[in-house]
């Protein structure tokens, strides 16, 4: 595709992204299954949908599952890549034993409102776990929660909170700080990286889609699009799962694959991930899960944007001038709206999907 064609696949809002995705599917006579989120509305009052597109035969024994918008505002990236895949015709000549399933806007609320969380303030990628566990993570986060969510965002409260966070980092180190903040916590519903206290609507939607489209598959390869960590414009490939599944990811995608549990990733090790939910439900399938994480800006800038957005919805006024600035900051932190960044996203995405198709074919 030309540069202009690539750039045209990306959008400036959830509504625009959904329209483009549905149009790209309609042009190819693809079946789209639209799941309405009844619990929330979009930033302009619009209905919110996760849209599922099926490419190829539903009866094929192997499947490639491509997810966008797990973290809401990160959906600009994944949506653009999904639409470009369709426009480029990456799946126009699938083998008879393979189908592709795209879920566009896993978390449509977060996508529409430029938030990373669901309408429940839940991080969807921490929400797939047994909530009856007695060892839910979050003890370290509890030590810093009051500083993550300060009393104000433009005054002494935030300044004092930042000093306390700096002291924590000085004492424990930046790696321990990242783990405490981002690994997932389940005790503070008004905090960041909150995994919830029950399954969210998006969680239930994904489980329903897995049951309807993937229950009988022998092979399920997943590519889940994310942004916010790592070098600007670079798509880090992050593996999750069992040791056998991780080895498969290295075999398919190469030595550049990273593993949070081995300390080689920009991401901390996580609990309750989408990968956990998929593998737990589809126990009989052979899996290869990859999260592709596109870097945006410095991690401190990204974390500050997350804290600001969280503060805004719990203690601030979204309609105020400060609120407008905070919303601009979080959108920028997860969606660098530049031609160069979008082209990097597409170049990496096209290559990764090619490797996924090649890997699936070998099984």
N, C-alpha and C positions, 0 to 999 in steps of 0.2 A: 504494500500500500504506500501511497505517497504520504509525505509529512502532513499535508492538510487533511487527508483521509484519516490518518491516525488520530490527529488532534480532535477531529470532529466526533470521535467515539467517546470522548470525555465530556462531562456535564458540569453545570454550575448549581444544580439542585437535585434533590431526590426525584421530584416530579419529572424533570427533564431526563434524568437518567432512566427512569422507568419507561417513559415514552420511547426513548431510543431503543431500549432493550426489547420492548414489545414489538416495535416496528421492525427491528432486525430479525426477530423470530417470525413475524408475519410474512416478510419477504421470502422466507425460506420454507413457508408452510409448516412451521414447527408447532407442535402441541405445547401450549403453555397452561400450567395449572396455577392459578392465582389464589393465594391464601390470605384472607383478610385478618388483620389484627384488630379484634373488636374492643381492645382495651385502651386504645390511644388514637389520637389524630395527629396529623402532620403540622408543621409550623404555620401553614396557611389554612389549616382546617381540613386538609385533604385526607381521604381514606388511605390507610397504609397497608401495603401488600408485600409479602414475599412471593416472588414469581419463579416458578419451577419450569424450566424448559427441558424437554426430552429430545435428544438427537439420536437417531438410530432406533433399533427395535428394543422395546421394553423387555422382551424375552431374552435378549442377549445375556450370556452367562458372566460377562465381564463389564465393569462400569468405571468410568472416570467421572468423579464428582468434583465440581468446581464451585467454590463458595465465595461470595462477596458480601461485604457489609456485616460481618460478624461483630465488628466494633463500630457500627453505625457510621460515623463521620469518615472512617477509613473506606467506606463504600465507594467513594469517588474513584479511587484507584482500581478496585476490583471490578466495578461496573464497567469502567472504560476498557479494561482488559477483556472482559467477557464479550462486550459488544464488538471489539476489534477482532476477537477470535471468530465471531460469526461473519463479520464483514470480509475477513481475509479468507474464509472458507476452509479453516483448519480441519473441520470435521465433515467435509463434503464427500470423502471417500473412506468412510469407516469400514473396517473389516466386519463381517457379518456377526462375529461373536462379541462385539463391543458396542456399548451405548455410552453416550455422554449425558450427564444430568447437571444442569446449571441451576443453582439457587441464587437468584439475584435479590440482594437486600435481605440477608438473614435477620437483621435488626433494623427494620424500616423506620422505627421511631428515631433511633439515634442518627440514622442517615438524614432524615428530614430536618431534624432539629440541630444538626451539627454537634451531636454528643456522641461520646464513645459508648455510653451505657444504654440499656433498654429503658422503657417507661417506668420500670421499677428501681431505677438507679443501679441496675445489676450489670456487672461485667459478664457478658454471655460466655466468654472463654474461661470462666471460673465456675460456671453454673451446672456442670455435668458431673455431679458426684452424689454420693449417698448422704443425704442430710441428717440421717440418723447416726452418723459416725460420732464417736465421742472424742475424736482427735482432729476436729476441724482446724485448719490453719488459721493464723491471725494473731498469735500471742505477741509477736514482735511488732506487728502493726499497731496493736493496742497501745504500745508505749509511746507512739508518736502521733496518734490520731488527732489529738487536740492541736497539734502544730500543723498538721496537714490541712485541717479545716479551721483557720484562724477566725477571730471575731470580726475582723474587717479585711478588706482586700487593698485598701488604698491609704492605710494609716499605721498607727503604732502596733496594732494587733498582729498584722502580717509581718512587720519588721521584727517583732519579738519572736514570733513563731519561726521565722527563717533562721534566727540566731540559734534557737534550740535544735533545729534540724542540722545546722552546720556543726554543732557540738556533737550530735549523734554520729555524723559522718567522720568527724575527727577521731572519735573514740573507737568506733567499730569498723570504719572503712567504707568506701563507696559500694563495694559489692554487697556487703551485709545490709547497707541501707536500701539498695535496689531490691534485694530479696524481701526485706521487711515490708517495703511499700507495695511491690507489684506481684508477689507470689500468689496473692489472693487472701482475703479475710472475710469472715462470716459473722462478725459481732457488731459491726458498725454500719447500719444501713445508710447513714449519711456520709460515709467515707468513700474513698476511691478504691478501685479494684475490689469492690464488694461482690462476693460470689452469690449473694442471695441466701434466702432461708427456705426456698422451695423452687421448683422449676419455673422458669419464666415462660411466657407465651412462645417466644422464639425457640426455646428448648423443646417444648411440646410439638411445635410445628416441624422441627427437624426430625424428631422421633417418628412423627406420622409419615413424613416423606420417606424416611429410611424403610419403614414398614411397607409402604405401598410400592416403592420403586426398586428397592435394593435387597429385600429380605432373602431372595433366592440366588444372589450373586455368589460366584465362587471367588471372584477377584474384585476388590474395591480399592481404587487408587484415588486419593483425595488431594486437591490443591486448594488451600485456604489463603485468601489474600489479606495482607495486613500492611500497615504503615506505622512509622514513628520511631523505629530503632535502627541504628547503624548508619553507615556513610550515606550521604545524600545521593538518592537515585539508585543505589545498589540494592538488588533483591537478594537478601540472605535466605538460604533454604534451611529451614529448621525442622529437624526430624523429631518425632515423638513415637512412643509405643514400646513394644517389647524389644529385646536385643535383636531378635530375628528380623523384626520390622525395620529397625534402625539400619541393620546391615543391608537390607534390601534397598533402602533409600540411598545409601552410599553407592551401591552397585548401579542404581539407575541414574543418579544425578551427579556422582563424582565426589572427589575428596573435599570439595568446598562446602558440603553439607555440615551443619553444626548441630550440636546436641546440648541443650540446656543442662541436663543432668551431669554431663561431663565437664561443664564449665567452659565450653567452646563457643557458646552463642552469646549474642547481645541480649538475649532474653533470659530472665531467671527461670528456674525450674517451677512449673505450675501444677496446680491441682484443678481437677474439674474442667478440663479442656474439652473443646468440641471433638478433638481426636479421641479422648476417653469415651465420650458418648457414642461415637460411631463404632468404635471397636467393641465396646461393651454390648451394644445392641446386635451387631452383626458378627457374632462369635465364630460362625462357621466359615467366614470368608478369609481369604488371604489379603492382608492390608499393606498399603504403603502410603503413609500420610506425610505431607509436606505443607508447612506454613511458609509462604513466601513473604518476607518482611522487607518492605521498601523503606530505606532510610529517608528522613526528611531534614531535620535540623538537630542541633545539639540536644542531648538528652535532658539537660537542665531546663532548656526552653520548652521542651515537650511536657515535662513534668509540671512546670509552672502553669502551662496552659490547662492541663488536666485539673490541677488544684483550683485554678481560677474558675473553671466551668462548674466544678463541684460546689465551690463556695457560692457561686451565683444562684444556683437552683435551690440552695438551702438557706442562704442568708441575704441574698442580694435581690436586685430588681432587673429582670431580663430586659425590660424596656428602657432602662436608663442609659445615659452615655457610657458609663462604666460597663454596663452590661453589653452594649454594642461592641466595645473594645475587646472584652473578654471573648465574645463569640467570634470575632475576627481572629483573635489569637489562636483559639483551638482549631478553627478551620485551617489556618495556615500551618499549624503544627503537624497536622495529619494529611494535608492536601496541598503541597506546593504547586500552585496553579501556574506553572511555567511550561513552555513548550519543551524545553530540554528535559525536564523531569518526566513528563508524559511520554516522550519518545524513549527514555530509558526504561520506563515501566513496560512499554510494549515490546521492546527488543528482548528484554529478559523474559517476559511472559511467554512470548512466542517460542523461545528456545526451551524453556522449562516444559511447556506443554508437549513439545516435540519429544523430549526425553521421556515424559510420562507415557506417551503413546508407544514409544519404542519398548519401554520397560514392560508395559502390560502385554504387549505382543509376545514377549519372551516367556510368559507364564502359561 
